[in-house]
Amino acid sequence: MKWSFKLPPFMQQKWFAVPAIILMLLLGRFAVDGQWNIPRIGFSALLYLFFAMFLNRWAAVWATLSLEALLYNISYVKNKATGEPLLGRDLLEVGQGMALTSYINWDIIGYGVGTVAAIALGLWLRPKFKARRIAPGLILCVIVGVQFDSTGLYAAQSQAVLSKTLSTNYVFYNFRENVKQNGILGHLILSAESMHLPKSGQHDFYTRQLPAPSGNTDPDIVVVMCESCYTSRDEKMSTPMNRLSPAGFVASRIISPVYGGGTADAEFEALTGLSSLALPGIDFQNFSDRYDERSATLVSELKNHGYLTTGMHNYYGSFYKRAEVYPKFGFDRTRFVDKMKWNRKAGWPKDSAMYDEALAQYRSTPPQQKQLMFLVTVSTHGPFIANQDAGLSQYRARLDLAVSDLLAFNTALQQQAKARGRELIVVVFGDHKPALNKEFVKSGILPPTMFEVDHKGALAFKNQLSPQDHRIRGDVPLYIASSRADQADALASELADKPLFCLPASLSRQTSSVSPFFNAVAERCQRNEGFYSQGLWWRNIFPEGLYAERLFGNS
């Protein structure tokens, strides 16, 4: 006998259903993040009307609240790990997120199952087709659809309408504040504009340049961007990274644009010499298919100067879409974890596998061949399991192994460079601090005034941070070794406490390549004025047209 299910008759009556559904949406909406305001209620209502086009009305309520709670909790996890919430673009990169399954918690699993169950039940109990359900449901489709307009014109008009009708306030330069003001649904829709390309235009960026240095000998350059690698300036949080100084590295500090995650944005600055803050979201991920095939970067400029350029990462090439971005940024050769040894049961891939590949390539080229290598590690990636602490002990243990692998690689690399008669510069820097908020506050590295306690009792960065707070949050270690001791000392001093985008300018100027762009960046970095100041400071440093012409082929 076929099993069937029918709702009680009174639940099908409008006099009961309409007020009950409104009440459930209001109460459920408050349960998501504990807040009511017009944008939150409005977008929840629009999502309900969308689901009600093809689901039973009660299941549509369930699906609306489950999906909003799911998105909110995913955003919460991302925000806790990286300091930045979920973005509209992230929803198009599900495969990217699946690489971080260790961050999934029971809340996400529960709301995910709830969403699927609500949609399945709603389809089973689907109502008869009625035209009057379609028009209200399509409102959300239209709002979302115009965000994908490549010109940005309709998106801007849509945002103006939303501002008037739903009282939205798009805070495009602070996504945490955007979530706070508009709710997760409104934030995701509004932040979809981060996919629009920068506009070309005239600028005077090149009018101020440092004179090109003379007498450089085109050394080989190896840059290691070390995942979550950190040690403090003093003894507050001393870690195994301090082992680099006795091994011949000169210690300094540099300012990363990200915290706890968003590695690719630090990578973007280290390769391009541009601030990643000017392009909302993760720049690699947002624009991978839109970067020009001949983007102008440190890599492409040295490639044009005769360098063999190599980019390696001991994780998947699809992660942050590096396999797509690296060739466009000028890398002749790329290598990712699929071509390396990896015991998947042991967790994140060991850095030694990548270093072995890098050494093999360095040895295989003719001695006179100039080389640039950019190596991105992953073994110290979070999360870190708490063991009578917030995860610091596990972090130290993993970092200790990572530093041992790095030191062994450096020793072999220096020996090879000497045998080949090549000068060599080795740069190591942490892409960002690990997401150990409690430990940083406890040790006095990050002031407690930078944080607030979220609804789950965890420390979260406040939506508004001072320029000094941003500097402190982004402070990471930088180590430089060179065949010439005076060169390492000079670079360490030159880059001390400067933004990460200053690094490629300094490296470019160690070669005989003449780069007006990097000489102009070096001039700004030498003056060190206006960085991490109040407001949208990067607009005063890098005009939007500069991004268009260097990365997107629009001059």
Secondary structure, 3 states (H helix, E strand, C coil): CCCCCCCCHHHHCHHHHHHHHHHHHHHHHHHHHCCCCHHHHHHHHHHHHHHCCCCCHHHHHHHHHHHHHHHHHHHHHHHHHHCCCCCHHHHHCHHHHHCCHHHCCHHHHHHHHHHHHHHHHHHHCCCCCCHHHHHHHHHHHHHHHHCCCCCCHHHHHHHHHHHHHHCCCCCCCCHHHHHHHHHHHHHHHHHHHHHCCCCCCCCCHHHCCCCCCCCCCCCEEEEEEECCCCCCCCCCCCCHHHHHCCCCCEEEEEECCCCCCCHHHHHHHHHHCCCHHHCCCCHHHHHCCCCCCCCCCHHHHHHHCCCEEEEEECCCCCHHHHHHHHHHCCCCEEECHHHCCCCHHHCCCCHHHHHHHHHHHHHHCCCCCCEEEEEECCCCCCCCCCCCCCCHHHHHHHHHHHHHHHHHHHHHHHHHHHHHCCCEEEEEEECCCCCCHHHHHHCCCCCHHHEEECCCCCEEECCCCCHHHHHHHHEEEEEEEECCHHHHHHHHHHHCCEECCHHHHHHHCCCCCCCHHHHHHHHHHHHCCCCCCCCCCHHHHCCHHHHHHHHCCCC
